[in-house]
């Protein structure tokens, strides 16, 4: 997300860049050392809360780490 609006969150070694998209939110998930986001990074164009998309991103990271 090349937006100044993006917020960076570090979680379990991964980096989340959360920013608005449409009426909703996108959370780009970056694996440690990666420069491109994971393909399963969540986004919603519908009206939603930032907290929801961050929680979804954290669930995706948790699932990857618990394999």
C-alpha atoms as an extended CHARMM CRD file, in Angstrom:
* protein
*
        67  EXT
         1         1  UNK       CA              0.0000000000        0.0000000000        0.0000000000  PROA      1               0.0000000000
         2         2  UNK       CA              1.7690000000        3.1110000000       -1.1770000000  PROA      2               0.0000000000
         3         3  UNK       CA             -0.4800000000        5.3710000000        0.8230000000  PROA      3               0.0000000000
         4         4  UNK       CA              0.5280000000        7.7430000000        3.5850000000  PROA      4               0.0000000000
         5         5  UNK       CA             -2.6890000000        6.6010000000        5.2720000000  PROA      5               0.0000000000
         6         6  UNK       CA             -1.3480000000        3.0730000000        5.7890000000  PROA      6               0.0000000000
         7         7  UNK       CA             -0.6850000000        1.9990000000        9.3480000000  PROA      7               0.0000000000
         8         8  UNK       CA              2.0720000000       -0.5010000000       10.0760000000  PROA      8               0.0000000000
         9         9  UNK       CA              1.4460000000       -3.2240000000       12.6450000000  PROA      9               0.0000000000
        10        10  UNK       CA              4.0360000000       -5.8340000000       13.6110000000  PROA      10              0.0000000000
        11        11  UNK       CA              2.5780000000       -9.2090000000       14.6050000000  PROA      11              0.0000000000
        12        12  UNK       CA              4.4940000000      -12.4140000000       15.3530000000  PROA      12              0.0000000000
        13        13  UNK       CA              7.3360000000      -11.4520000000       13.0180000000  PROA      13              0.0000000000
        14        14  UNK       CA              5.0290000000      -10.4850000000       10.1650000000  PROA      14              0.0000000000
        15        15  UNK       CA              4.2960000000       -6.9320000000        9.0440000000  PROA      15              0.0000000000
        16        16  UNK       CA              0.7740000000       -5.6930000000        8.3490000000  PROA      16              0.0000000000
        17        17  UNK       CA              0.1510000000       -2.5440000000        6.3690000000  PROA      17              0.0000000000
        18        18  UNK       CA             -3.4290000000       -1.5210000000        6.9260000000  PROA      18              0.0000000000
        19        19  UNK       CA             -5.0980000000        1.1670000000        4.8750000000  PROA      19              0.0000000000
        20        20  UNK       CA             -8.4540000000        2.2320000000        3.4830000000  PROA      20              0.0000000000
        21        21  UNK       CA             -9.7020000000        0.8510000000        0.1550000000  PROA      21              0.0000000000
        22        22  UNK       CA            -13.0850000000        1.8570000000       -1.2250000000  PROA      22              0.0000000000
        23        23  UNK       CA            -15.4660000000        1.9780000000        1.7260000000  PROA      23              0.0000000000
        24        24  UNK       CA            -13.5320000000       -0.7580000000        3.5060000000  PROA      24              0.0000000000
        25        25  UNK       CA            -10.0070000000       -1.7700000000        4.4240000000  PROA      25              0.0000000000
        26        26  UNK       CA             -7.0350000000       -3.7330000000        3.1460000000  PROA      26              0.0000000000
        27        27  UNK       CA             -4.4170000000       -5.4380000000        5.2900000000  PROA      27              0.0000000000
        28        28  UNK       CA             -1.3220000000       -6.3550000000        3.2820000000  PROA      28              0.0000000000
        29        29  UNK       CA              0.5190000000       -9.1610000000        5.0960000000  PROA      29              0.0000000000
        30        30  UNK       CA              4.2770000000       -9.3690000000        4.6060000000  PROA      30              0.0000000000
        31        31  UNK       CA              6.2030000000      -12.4480000000        5.7150000000  PROA      31              0.0000000000
        32        32  UNK       CA              9.4960000000      -11.7720000000        7.5070000000  PROA      32              0.0000000000
        33        33  UNK       CA             11.9970000000      -10.3880000000        4.9910000000  PROA      33              0.0000000000
        34        34  UNK       CA              9.4710000000      -10.2710000000        2.1330000000  PROA      34              0.0000000000
        35        35  UNK       CA              8.8100000000       -7.2230000000       -0.0390000000  PROA      35              0.0000000000
        36        36  UNK       CA              5.5730000000       -8.4930000000       -1.5750000000  PROA      36              0.0000000000
        37        37  UNK       CA              2.3680000000       -9.1680000000        0.3550000000  PROA      37              0.0000000000
        38        38  UNK       CA              0.9040000000      -12.6370000000        0.7490000000  PROA      38              0.0000000000
        39        39  UNK       CA             -1.7820000000      -13.4700000000       -1.8350000000  PROA      39              0.0000000000
        40        40  UNK       CA             -4.2740000000      -14.2650000000        0.9420000000  PROA      40              0.0000000000
        41        41  UNK       CA             -3.9640000000      -10.7770000000        2.4440000000  PROA      41              0.0000000000
        42        42  UNK       CA             -7.5110000000       -9.7620000000        3.3810000000  PROA      42              0.0000000000
        43        43  UNK       CA             -9.3880000000       -6.8270000000        1.9110000000  PROA      43              0.0000000000
        44        44  UNK       CA            -12.9910000000       -5.7560000000        1.9020000000  PROA      44              0.0000000000
        45        45  UNK       CA            -14.5590000000       -3.1100000000       -0.2870000000  PROA      45              0.0000000000
        46        46  UNK       CA            -17.7040000000       -3.0610000000        1.8210000000  PROA      46              0.0000000000
        47        47  UNK       CA            -18.1060000000       -0.7330000000        4.7600000000  PROA      47              0.0000000000
        48        48  UNK       CA            -16.3150000000       -2.3750000000        7.6650000000  PROA      48              0.0000000000
        49        49  UNK       CA            -14.0880000000       -1.5580000000       10.5840000000  PROA      49              0.0000000000
        50        50  UNK       CA            -10.3070000000       -1.5070000000       10.5220000000  PROA      50              0.0000000000
        51        51  UNK       CA            -10.2960000000       -3.7350000000       13.6030000000  PROA      51              0.0000000000
        52        52  UNK       CA            -12.1530000000       -6.4760000000       11.6900000000  PROA      52              0.0000000000
        53        53  UNK       CA             -9.6130000000       -6.6000000000        8.8500000000  PROA      53              0.0000000000
        54        54  UNK       CA             -6.6870000000       -6.5420000000       11.3150000000  PROA      54              0.0000000000
        55        55  UNK       CA             -8.2540000000       -9.4460000000       13.2390000000  PROA      55              0.0000000000
        56        56  UNK       CA             -8.7060000000      -11.3810000000        9.9760000000  PROA      56              0.0000000000
        57        57  UNK       CA             -5.0670000000      -10.7460000000        9.0120000000  PROA      57              0.0000000000
        58        58  UNK       CA             -3.9110000000      -11.9660000000       12.4280000000  PROA      58              0.0000000000
        59        59  UNK       CA             -6.0040000000      -15.1500000000       12.0040000000  PROA      59              0.0000000000
        60        60  UNK       CA             -4.2850000000      -15.7740000000        8.6390000000  PROA      60              0.0000000000
        61        61  UNK       CA             -0.8440000000      -15.3260000000       10.2310000000  PROA      61              0.0000000000
        62        62  UNK       CA             -1.7680000000      -17.5770000000       13.1590000000  PROA      62              0.0000000000
        63        63  UNK       CA             -2.9720000000      -20.2730000000       10.7290000000  PROA      63              0.0000000000
        64        64  UNK       CA              0.3180000000      -20.0940000000        8.7710000000  PROA      64              0.0000000000
        65        65  UNK       CA              2.3840000000      -20.3600000000       11.9590000000  PROA      65              0.0000000000
        66        66  UNK       CA              0.3040000000      -23.2370000000       13.3610000000  PROA      66              0.0000000000
        67        67  UNK       CA              0.6710000000      -25.5420000000       10.3280000000  PROA      67              0.0000000000
